[in-house]
Amino acid sequence: METTFDVRIWKTEVYQGTRSTSYYVRWVVAGKQWREAFKQSALAESFRSELVSAARKGEAFDIASGLPVSKRRTTRDVPWYTFACEFVDMKWPDVAATTRRTHAEALMTVTTAMFSNVRGKPDDKLIRSALCRWGFNTNRRNDPNMPDDVAAALRWVEKHTRPVSALSKPDILRAVLAGLTRRLDGAQAAPSVLSRKRKIFNTAIEYAVERELLSKNPVPALKWKPPKPVLAVDRRSVANPLQVRSVLNAVRDQQRSGPRLVAFFGCLYFAALRPEEAVALKKHNLSLPERGWGELHLETAEPHAGKEWTDSGENRDRRQLKQRERGESRTVPCPPELTALLHAHIAEFGTAPDGRIFVGERNDSELPKLTITRAWKRARADTFIDRVAASPLARTPYDLRHAAVSTWLNGGIPSADVAEWAGHSVEILHKIYAKCLDGSGEALRQRIDRALGH
């Protein structure tokens, strides 16, 4: 960057047009004249004052842009929406499909808080859909089949978002962060959702600093405290063995997909598999005797992301195991009860052509997410009375994994072994999964009674 101290700043000029009045700030840097137009006198005087102040302080001016070095970044600034699209494109090749979708959701929230004005703004629901499904999707942003209303909404967003540099202003940054704390209905967002969105936003800010669109990350200096994320699993969601077996029996009665899912849910409970790990199980991953203890050798995971976000165009993204490098595997013990369930499942339904254990009734390439959640919801409702069904107890299939890890820990299995089987570090295990089973609180109270002599 070539700079100079040869600067002269002239008085603001006023041009009275037939329809409006314009105010021009003129100055000369190293013999070259520069001029900036403003619609309001106050804005013009403010800009001129910044130039005068920089010159009086002895600050060098950039010859290429005509601005003080401290203001040079503004000339390289871009609208937030344009920058956010570039950030998405930079991240897209190296992140999982589910992460791509999460990026889009977080950036949508930030973008709607960065509008410079709302004149002519399209419907809010249309804007959110356009940003999440098209604008922040690298594969679809330039799709010639994009609906006209979506294209028009994205054009409006591009023209009406503040520049990235606006985030250096505390009031704007605070409004953006406050927006991250709210759901679409205005209610408080879950701390885990807020934490995830803040991490994505902070990563985008660091990228802006790398691109020299911001001089530094303004978030740490802002006096703003987010809600603390809840790391531990809700104790009330952890089911005991009797409750789990009762729901599994009810799953078997759910026609027509229920019988196909009993062993699937069994993998989540008896082996603490994540749903995306159980979905990816193939016959060669099983090392099972006819009866008794066996082993499951996990190699891949297939989280549901949606066709819009995967490179393959399928609903599930084929990935390495969570918190594992590509090619790494994990071995999990298979209890006799799960061994029996898997043998019965394969005997009744066989496997897909590629050896996949769990597939849909009409689709031998994947097990639909809707099929899983619908069967579990119905079986749970059939098992529990209304009061229990309204509680968090085993509300989602993932709660089976929580119950499994809690069972192991409360059974006296060393933390290091449980962490290895569950695919976690010991530290994370203790923070999140070390929960007591339903009914253990009563046992503890009985111990206290005995200690008090009752």
MOKAMO-V621113 format. One record per backbone hydrogen bond with DSSP energy under -1.0 kcal/mol. CO is the residue of the C=O (numbers start at 1). NH is the residue of the N-H. E is the energy in kcal/mol with one decimal. If there is no record, write none. Layout:
# MOKAMO-V621113
co: {CO/CO}
nh: {NH/NH}
e: {E/E}
This chain:
# MOKAMO-V621113
co: {2/4/5/6/8/13/15/20/22/23/24/25/26/27/28/29/32/34/36/38/40/41/42/43/44/45/46/47/48/49/50/51/52/53/54/55/60/61/62/67/68/71/72/73/74/78/79/80/81/82/83/84/85/86/87/88/91/96/97/98/99/100/101/102/103/104/105/106/107/108/111/114/118/123/124/125/126/127/128/129/130/130/131/134/137/137/140/143/147/148/149/150/151/152/153/154/155/156/160/162/163/164/165/166/169/170/171/172/173/174/175/176/179/181/183/187/190/191/192/193/194/195/196/197/198/199/200/201/202/203/204/205/206/207/208/209/219/222/234/235/237/240/241/242/243/244/245/246/247/248/251/254/258/261/262/263/264/265/266/267/267/274/274/275/276/278/281/282/283/285/287/294/295/296/298/301/303/306/315/315/319/321/325/330/332/334/335/336/337/338/339/340/341/342/343/344/345/346/352/355/356/363/366/368/369/370/371/372/373/374/375/376/377/378/379/380/385/386/388/392/396/397/398/399/400/401/402/403/404/405/406/407/408/409/414/415/416/417/418/419/419/425/426/427/428/429/429/432/433/437/439/440/441/442/443/444/445/446/447/448/449/450}
nh: {63/61/7/30/28/24/22/17/15/38/13/36/10/34/8/32/29/27/25/23/44/45/46/47/48/49/50/51/52/53/54/55/56/57/59/58/69/4/66/62/71/74/75/76/77/164/83/84/85/86/87/88/89/90/91/92/94/100/101/102/103/104/105/106/107/108/109/110/111/112/114/162/121/127/128/129/130/131/132/133/134/135/136/137/140/141/143/146/151/152/153/154/155/156/157/158/159/160/116/80/166/167/168/169/173/174/175/176/177/178/179/180/182/189/186/183/194/195/196/197/198/199/200/201/202/203/204/205/206/207/208/209/210/211/213/212/222/224/237/238/394/244/245/246/247/248/249/250/251/252/254/258/261/265/266/267/268/269/270/271/273/277/278/279/302/281/357/285/286/297/295/334/287/332/330/319/317/309/305/306/301/324/328/298/296/294/339/340/341/342/343/344/345/346/347/348/349/350/355/283/352/360/360/372/373/374/375/376/377/378/379/380/381/382/383/384/389/390/391/395/399/400/402/403/404/405/406/407/408/409/410/411/413/412/418/419/420/421/422/423/424/429/430/431/432/433/434/233/435/440/443/444/445/446/447/448/449/450/451/452/454/453}
e: {-2.4/-2.8/-1.4/-2.8/-3.3/-3.0/-2.7/-2.3/-3.2/-2.1/-2.9/-2.2/-2.3/-3.1/-2.3/-1.9/-2.6/-2.0/-2.6/-2.7/-1.8/-2.6/-2.1/-2.2/-2.5/-2.3/-1.6/-1.7/-2.7/-2.8/-2.1/-2.3/-2.5/-1.7/-2.6/-1.1/-2.1/-1.9/-2.6/-3.4/-1.5/-1.1/-1.1/-1.4/-1.3/-2.1/-2.4/-3.2/-2.1/-1.8/-2.4/-2.4/-2.4/-2.0/-2.0/-2.4/-1.4/-2.0/-1.9/-2.0/-2.8/-2.1/-2.1/-2.4/-2.8/-2.0/-1.6/-1.9/-2.7/-2.2/-1.7/-3.1/-1.8/-2.3/-2.5/-2.2/-2.8/-2.5/-2.6/-2.5/-1.3/-3.1/-2.8/-1.5/-1.2/-1.8/-1.8/-1.8/-2.3/-2.4/-1.9/-2.3/-2.0/-2.1/-2.4/-2.4/-1.6/-1.3/-3.2/-2.8/-1.6/-2.0/-1.9/-1.9/-2.5/-2.7/-1.6/-2.1/-2.5/-2.3/-1.8/-1.3/-1.2/-3.2/-1.7/-3.0/-2.4/-2.6/-2.0/-2.5/-2.6/-1.9/-1.8/-2.7/-2.8/-2.1/-2.2/-2.2/-2.3/-1.7/-1.9/-2.1/-2.2/-2.1/-3.0/-1.4/-1.5/-1.8/-2.0/-1.3/-2.0/-2.3/-2.6/-1.8/-1.9/-2.5/-2.0/-1.5/-2.2/-1.6/-1.8/-2.3/-2.2/-2.8/-1.9/-1.8/-1.2/-1.8/-3.1/-1.0/-1.8/-1.1/-2.2/-2.3/-2.2/-1.3/-2.4/-2.0/-1.5/-3.0/-2.2/-2.7/-2.6/-2.6/-2.0/-3.2/-2.5/-1.8/-2.9/-2.7/-2.5/-1.7/-2.2/-3.1/-2.8/-2.5/-2.4/-2.2/-1.7/-2.6/-2.3/-2.3/-2.3/-2.5/-2.2/-1.8/-3.1/-1.8/-2.6/-2.3/-2.4/-1.5/-1.9/-1.4/-2.4/-2.5/-1.9/-2.1/-2.3/-2.2/-2.4/-2.5/-1.9/-1.9/-1.2/-2.4/-3.0/-1.7/-1.4/-1.8/-1.6/-1.8/-1.3/-2.3/-2.2/-2.4/-2.3/-2.4/-2.3/-2.4/-2.8/-1.3/-2.1/-1.5/-2.2/-2.9/-1.9/-2.6/-2.6/-1.2/-2.8/-2.3/-2.3/-1.7/-2.4/-1.8/-1.2/-2.1/-2.6/-2.0/-1.1/-2.0/-2.1/-2.0/-1.7/-2.0/-2.4/-2.3/-2.3/-1.9/-2.7/-1.1}
